Amino acid sequence: MRAVIQKSFGGPEVLEVAEIEKPALLSGEVLVRVHASSVNPVDIAVRSGAFPLLGEPPFGVGWDISGVVEEAGPGARYEIGEAVYGMPFFPRAATAYAEYVAAPSRQLARKPASLSHIEAAALPLAALTAWQGLVDKARIKAGDRVLIHRAAGGVGHLAVQIAKARGAYVIALASAAKHDYVLGLGADEVIDYRTTDFTEVVRDIDVVFDSVADGARSLRVLKPGGVLVTILEHVNPELAATVEAAGRRFAGISVEPDYAGLEAIAELADAGLLRPTIAAELPLEDAPKAHELVEGGQTVGKVVLTIG
């Protein structure tokens, strides 16, 4: 099968399409014929060596997939022909930029019926990050005031929609050029973080969703008992101690495969309450270009690789 691999750390140019062996199935696993895979910032960090999560190359990159079950091992949850999506194995290698991925069936869920494979592939890692932070950890509820950093980003634009679906009042941080977009996602207020210090204009927040490592400042806007959800400073004992000493709750998030979360996300999508924004669709061979787009930091939504 064709898959994108890298033999060294470096820039996007180290990504190459190679012929490798199709993965063999174990009990409880399914072989997915991948139709699309999306690119996440963690993919960039792993590829460059800034975050050597997978050790030394060579290895395959990527985690998000959407596709169709082609083979099913004994005890698997899905049958041949079912459309599924997920982010298997994270934080171990999944080699998701590939024509086939073998994965434990309980790390996948049925694809949202209302979404294409391209849209579904854009969801798993980003949407699960938002879901596990906002719902599982912070336990947001109707009426909560939620502040979301980088609200137009891959995780942020989904966090806005998930928070709104749970009945929260959402205050979003985004550049001025993206205000209309973020309001269209459902945000109640949008603040231009480039011209306004949010700590001077925001108060009494129940939950901060921090995806920019701004936990210390975010703590200032949390009310007593509020929750700081952080996805970049999840291993920061000093910050955690500071938050707890201030009478707030620290919730560090390192996303993990979760079929129950994926099923809940699919329900939101099929109810018309959650939809990913696709910034670009590129063929597998253009994986280096996809990484360039994500690394540039100017895209709105997700970049997706189309595979078959």
Secondary structure as the mmCIF struct_conf table of DSSP 4:
data_model
#
loop_
_struct_conf.conf_type_id
_struct_conf.id
_struct_conf.beg_label_comp_id
_struct_conf.beg_label_asym_id
_struct_conf.beg_label_seq_id
_struct_conf.end_label_comp_id
_struct_conf.end_label_asym_id
_struct_conf.end_label_seq_id
STRN STRN1 ARG A 2 GLN A 6
BEND BEND1 LYS A 7 GLY A 11
HELX_RH_3T_P HELX_RH_3T_P1 PRO A 12 VAL A 14
STRN STRN2 LEU A 15 GLU A 19
HELX_LH_PP_P HELX_LH_PP_P1 GLU A 21 LEU A 25
TURN_TY1_P TURN_TY1_P1 SER A 27 GLY A 28
STRN STRN3 GLU A 29 VAL A 39
HELX_RH_AL_P HELX_RH_AL_P1 PRO A 41 SER A 48
TURN_TY1_P TURN_TY1_P2 GLY A 49 GLY A 49
BEND BEND2 ALA A 50 PHE A 51
TURN_TY1_P TURN_TY1_P3 LEU A 53 LEU A 54
BEND BEND3 GLU A 56 PRO A 57
HELX_LH_PP_P HELX_LH_PP_P2 PRO A 58 PRO A 58
STRN STRN4 PHE A 59 GLY A 60
STRN STRN5 ILE A 65 ALA A 72
TURN_TY1_P TURN_TY1_P4 PRO A 74 GLY A 75
BEND BEND4 ARG A 77 TYR A 78
TURN_TY1_P TURN_TY1_P5 ILE A 80 GLY A 81
STRN STRN6 ALA A 83 GLY A 86
TURN_TY1_P TURN_TY1_P6 PRO A 88 PRO A 91
BEND BEND5 ARG A 92 ARG A 92
BEND BEND6 TYR A 97 TYR A 97
STRN STRN7 ALA A 98 ALA A 98
BEND BEND7 GLU A 99 GLU A 99
STRN STRN8 TYR A 100 PRO A 104
HELX_RH_3T_P HELX_RH_3T_P2 SER A 105 GLN A 107
STRN STRN9 LEU A 108 ARG A 110
HELX_LH_PP_P HELX_LH_PP_P3 LYS A 111 PRO A 112
TURN_TY1_P TURN_TY1_P7 ALA A 113 SER A 114
BEND BEND8 LEU A 115 LEU A 115
HELX_RH_AL_P HELX_RH_AL_P2 HIS A 117 ALA A 121
TURN_TY1_P TURN_TY1_P8 ALA A 122 ALA A 122
BEND BEND9 LEU A 123 LEU A 123
HELX_RH_AL_P HELX_RH_AL_P3 PRO A 124 TRP A 131
HELX_RH_PI_P HELX_RH_PI_P1 GLN A 132 LYS A 137
BEND BEND10 ALA A 138 ALA A 138
TURN_TY1_P TURN_TY1_P9 ALA A 142 GLY A 143
STRN STRN10 ARG A 145 ILE A 148
BEND BEND11 HIS A 149 ARG A 150
TURN_TY1_P TURN_TY1_P10 ALA A 151 ALA A 152
BEND BEND12 GLY A 153 GLY A 153
TURN_TY1_P TURN_TY1_P11 GLY A 154 VAL A 155
HELX_RH_AL_P HELX_RH_AL_P4 GLY A 156 ALA A 165
TURN_TY1_P TURN_TY1_P12 ARG A 166 GLY A 167
STRN STRN11 TYR A 169 LEU A 173
HELX_RH_3T_P HELX_RH_3T_P3 ALA A 176 LYS A 178
HELX_RH_AL_P HELX_RH_AL_P5 HIS A 179 LEU A 185
TURN_TY1_P TURN_TY1_P13 GLY A 186 GLY A 186
BEND BEND13 ASP A 188 ASP A 188
STRN STRN12 GLU A 189 ILE A 191
TURN_TY1_P TURN_TY1_P14 TYR A 193 THR A 195
BEND BEND14 THR A 196 THR A 196
HELX_RH_AL_P HELX_RH_AL_P6 PHE A 198 VAL A 201
STRN STRN13 ILE A 205 ASP A 210
BEND BEND15 SER A 211 ALA A 213
HELX_RH_AL_P HELX_RH_AL_P7 GLY A 215 SER A 218
HELX_RH_3T_P HELX_RH_3T_P4 LEU A 219 VAL A 221
STRN STRN14 LEU A 222 THR A 230
BEND BEND16 ILE A 231 VAL A 235
HELX_RH_AL_P HELX_RH_AL_P8 PRO A 237 ALA A 245
TURN_TY1_P TURN_TY1_P15 ALA A 246 GLY A 247
STRN STRN15 ARG A 249 GLY A 252
HELX_RH_AL_P HELX_RH_AL_P9 TYR A 259 ASP A 270
TURN_TY1_P TURN_TY1_P16 ALA A 271 GLY A 272
BEND BEND17 LEU A 273 LEU A 273
STRN STRN16 ILE A 278 PRO A 283
HELX_RH_3T_P HELX_RH_3T_P5 LEU A 284 ASP A 286
HELX_RH_AL_P HELX_RH_AL_P10 ALA A 287 GLY A 296
TURN_TY1_P TURN_TY1_P17 GLY A 297 GLY A 297
BEND BEND18 VAL A 300 GLY A 301
STRN STRN17 LYS A 302 THR A 306
#
